[in-house]
Amino acid sequence: MPLFKNSQTTRWLAIFASFIIVVLILWNTYSFFQKFKTEERLKMEILGKAYKRFANIDIDTDVSFENYIIQSNNSIPMIITDKNNQITFWNNIDVNDTIAQYKLLNTKDRRYLTNQLKIMKSQNAQIDVSYSVGNTTIEQYINYRDSDLLTKLKYYPISFLLILLLFSSVIYLFFKTNKIAEQNKLWTGMAKETAHQIGTPLSSLLGWIELLRADNVDESMVSEIEKDVTRLNVIAERFSKIGSIPVLKKHNIVIETKKAFEYLESRSSKQVSFKFESKKNEFYTQLNLQLYGWVIENLVKNAIDSMKGKGEINIKITENLKNIIVLVTDTGKGIPKNMQQKIFSPGFTTKKRGWGLGLSLSRRIIEDYHKGKIRVQKSELNKGTTFCVSLKKI
């Protein structure tokens, strides 16, 4: 128990430390963003002052410094507008800069500039660069948006979070896969040990059957006991095969399906009506008899439970061009559409007493071992369900 508590504490400390690191990185990024945004604002204000001096300066005055400031802006997109919000100048924008006048631009470029102006107004307050010519004031305003570098920095936290989420998902899937593998090993070990433990009393039971025959006990009774012992032996074989690659051989699926079906029929309530039909007497496919019989029994038992021990079960074997189709139909309570995929998940059950492994195991046997398909073909509430097993025919 102390070891478990220590591992739990270490895990939570690691999670907390990771959270603090992420918060610090995001906060640091935000601080950089605000700092760069302030610097860009300062740069544009200096640029605005240079524009005003350039407009008001005498012809003979040296304007090289002002011109240097104006020319140095090669990263921040900007648009200058007049008092009527009309565009008079633009820079660092992907629009033909050889055309000096907005009105001479084509419709596409004018629309693009207008959209850029809206973005600029939403991002930053405009800078007043109005100047006077004699007694007349020429109103002009610089509008600008964040540089590409600042925009990338703004979206960096989102990219970082996405990468972190992806990395966390990979780690989670890795540990989940390892956990599932460990659970599978545990279940495999338990199944094989169960098969081994069943083997000893089975041998004794077979000996008792022979003694009963020697004492001239009613053969019909001995025969039924023998069937059940044989049945226990089949179950033990099934458990012993869990975790191993099953051997598939060519078998007549009609005969094997009927065997499993008739065994359950003889040991079920007389209130359950059993019906078996096949399009042909012989359909051949690759089967592992013990595992395939397990699937049929699981489907029939589920059908009986669904009908609460009263109703009709029908197994029909047919074919299409490539596959043999086994249909198991009941007149039970049906399966809601939102559960028709969940019922094959390990542990999912609607029964008060159930492990939720029968249909999950059936899917694994059919799809992983026999390379076939198993699904709910149709189901109506309070009318019944049809399961479909599809296997490649020989």
N, C-alpha and C positions, 0 to 999 in steps of 0.2 A: 504493500500500500504506500509506504513512504516514497519508493521509487516512482510509482505512478504519479504521486503528487508533485514530485520534483520535475518529472517530464512535462506535466501539465503547466507548472509554473514557468518553466523554461520556454515553453511554446508561447504562453501569453506574453512573457517578457519580450520575446523575439517579435511578436506581432505588434506590441506597443512601440518597440524601438523602430520598427519599419515604418509605422504610422508617423512617428516624430520626424524621421528622416524625410519622408515624403512631404510633410507639412513644411519643413525647413527649406526644401528645394523649391517648392511652390512659392513660398514667401520670398525667397531670394530672387526667384524669377520675376515676381511681381514688383519687387523693389527696383530691379534693373530696368524693368519696363517703364516704371514711373520716372526713373532718373533719365533714361534716354528720351522719354517724351518731353520732359522739362528742357533738356538740352536742345531738342529740335525746335521747341517753342522759342527759346532764346535765340537760336540761329535764325529763325524766320523773322523775329523782331529786329535783329541786326540787319537782316536783308531788307526789311521794310524801311529802316532808317537810311540805308544806302540808296534805295529807290527815291526817297524824298529828297535827299541831298543832290542826287543826280538830276532830278527834275528842276531844282531851284538854283543850281550852280551857274555861274557865269561862263561864257564861252571860253574865256582865256584861262579858266581855272583848271588845274590838274585833277582829273577824275579817275586816274588809274586805280587808286585804292578802292573807290566805290565800285568801279567796273570789276575789279578783282573779286570783291565780295559777291556781286551779282552773278558773275560767271562761276564762282566756286560751288554754287548750289547745283549739284548734278545727281542728287539722290532723292530729294523731297519733292514729290509732285505738287505743283501749285497752279492756281488760276487767279488772274487779276480781273476784277469786275468793277464797273462804274456805279454811280449812284442808282441807276435803274436796274442793277443786277445783270447787266449785259456783259458778256465775256469780251475782254479786250486783249488779253495776253495769256499764254499758258507755257508751262515748262515741265520737262521730265514726264510727259504724258505721251502715250503711244498714239499720237495723232500727227499727221503730216505737218512738220514745223517749217516747211518752206513756204507755206501759205500763211501770211501774216494776219489776215482778217478772218474772223469767225464766220462772217456772212458768205465768204467764198468757199467755205468747206462744203463737202457733200453731206447729204442728210445723215448718213451713218456716223460720220465723225462728229457732226454737231450734236447728235443724240448722245454719243459717248461722252463728249465734254460736259453736257448738261447733267448726265448721271454722275460723273465724277465730281461735279460741283456740289451736288446734293450730298454725296458721301463726305466731302470736305466740311461742309457746314455742320453735318451731324457729329463729326469727330473733333473739330477744333474751332474755337472762336476766331473770327476773321480779324485781320490786322489792318488798321486804318493807315493808309499811305497817301492821304490827300495832300495836295500842295496848291500854292497860289501862283497865279500868273497875273500880275497887275492887281486889279481889284476883284479878279475872278478866282474862285476856289474850284479846283478840279478834284472831285471826289473819286478816290480809288481805294480798293480793298483787296488785300491778299488773302486768298483762301487756300488752305493746304491740307493734305491728309498725311497720315503716318507713312514713313518711308517703308520700302519693302523689308528692310532689316527689322524695323520695329514691328511690322505686321507678323513676321515670322516669329519674333520673340513673344508676341501676344498669344500666338497659337501653340507655342512650345509646351506649356503646361498640359494642354489637351493631348498632344502627341506623347508626352511623357506618361500621362495617365493611361493612354491606350496601350503603350508598350508595357507598362507595369501590369496592366490587366491581362495582357497576353502572356506575359511571363508567369504571373500568378496562376493563370489557367493551365499552363503547361505543367507547373509544379503540382497543382491540384490533381490533374489527370494522371500524372506519374505516380503520386502516392495512392490515389484511388485504385489504379491498376494493380499496384503492388498489394494493396489490401485485399482486392478481389482475388488475386492469385493466391494469397495466403489462405483466404477463406475456402477457395476451391481445393487447395491441398488438404485442409482440415476435413472438409466434407468427403473428399476422396478417401482419406485415411479412415474416417469413421465408417464409410460404406464398406470398405474392404474388410475392416475388423468385424463389422456386423455379419458379413457373409461368412467369415471364418468361424465366428461364434455359433452361428446357426447350424453349421456343418456337423458339429458333434451330436446334438440332440437328434438331428435328422437321421444319422446312421443308426441311433438307438431305435427310433420309430420304425425304420424299415425292418429291423430285427423283430420288433413287437408284432408287426403285421404278419411276418412269417409264422410266428408263434400262434397268432390268432387263427391262421389258416390250418395249422397243424391240429388245433383243438376243434376243428370243424365248426367254427363260428360262421354265422350266416354270411355267405360270400358277397351278397349285395352290400352289407354293412362294411365288410373289409375292403371292398372295391372303392367305396366312397372315401374311406379313410385313406386309402392308397392314393386316390386322386388329390386329396388335400396335402398329403406328404410330398407328392410329386410337385404340387403347386408351390410348396415351401422351398423345394429344391430349385425351382425356376427363379423364385424371388432371390434366393441366395446367389444364384448365378448372375442375376441382373446387378445386384449390388457389387459383386466382384468385378464386373466389367466397367464400373464407373471410374473415369480417369484413364482408361485404356482405350486404344484405338480398336473399335470392334471389327470383327471379321465379317464381311458381307459375302453371301453366296446366293446363287440363283435359286429362287423358291417361287412356288405358286401362291401368290398373295391371297387368292380366294380361300384356299384351304386354311392358311395361317390366320386370316382374319376371322374365319368362321370358328376356329378352335377357341380363340380368346373370347369371342362373342358368346358361344354356347356355354363355356365354363361359367361366365357371369350370369347367364340366363338361368342355369340350374341352381344358382345360389342367391337369386334375387326374389323379391316379393312377387306373389302371383298377381298382384295389382299392376305390375309393370308388364306391358305387352311387348315382346321382342319380335322384330321382323328383319329377315336377312334376304337380300336379293343381289344377283350379279348378272351382268349382261352376258358373260361367258363363264364356263366352268374353270377356265385356266387363263390367268394373267401372270406373266412371269416378270420378276424384277429382282434386283440385288437387295437382299434383306439380311439383317441380323435378327433371328427369330425371337430371342428373349427381349431385345429392346423394342422391336416393332410391336410385339404382343403387349408390352408395357404401355405403349401409346394408345392402343385400342382400349385397353382396360381403363386408362385414365379418362379417355373421352366418354366411355360408357358410364363410369362411376360419376363423373361430373353431371352427365345427363340425368341419372337417377336422383342425384342430390337436387338438381334444378327442378325436377318434377315432384320432389318431396315423397319419393317412393310410390308414385301413382301416375301412370301415363303410358306413352308409347315411344319406343326407341326403334329407329329404323336405320340399318346399315345398307348402303347401296354401293356396289362397285361397278364402275363404268370406265370408259377410256376416251381419249381424244387422239390426235395425230401422234403425239410423242409421249403422253403420260397416262398412267393409270390413276384414276380418281376414286378415292374412298370418301363417301359422304356419311356422316353420322348425324342423324336428325332426332331431336327430342320434342316433346310437347310441354316443355317447362316454362319458367317465368320469363325467359329471354334475357338478352344482355343489352343494356343501353349503348348507343353508338359511341359515347365518350369513354366507354370502358372496353371496347372491343380490341384495342391494342394493348391496354394495360393488363388484361388478364394473362398475357404471356410473360409478364415481368416477374422475376423471382420475388417471392414473399407477398404478392398481391392476392388477396382472397376476400370473399364476402361471407365466408362461413365463420361461425363463432369458434369452431374448433377446426382449424386447418393451418397447414404450413405455407400454402400458396406456392407449392413447388411442382405440382402435377403437370399443369399446362406448360410451365417454363421448361421442365424436363422434356416434355413431349416435343416442344419446338426444337430443343437442342438435338434430340435423337433424330428427328426427321430432317432438319435443315443442315446441321453440322455433320452428322454421321452418314445419313442417307442421301444428302444433297437434294432433298425434295423441298416441298413447301407445305406449311400448315397455316390455316387462317379461318376466321369466321366468315363463311360464305354469305349467310344472311341470318338475321335475328329480329324477331318482333316481340315486344313486351307482352307477356301473358299468352303468347301463342307458341313460342318455341325457338330453337336455334339449330342451325346446320353448320357443323365443322367440316372443312374440306382438307383432306390430305392428298397431296399430289406427288407421285413418284415416277421416275423415268422407267418406261417399260422396255423389256428386252424383246 
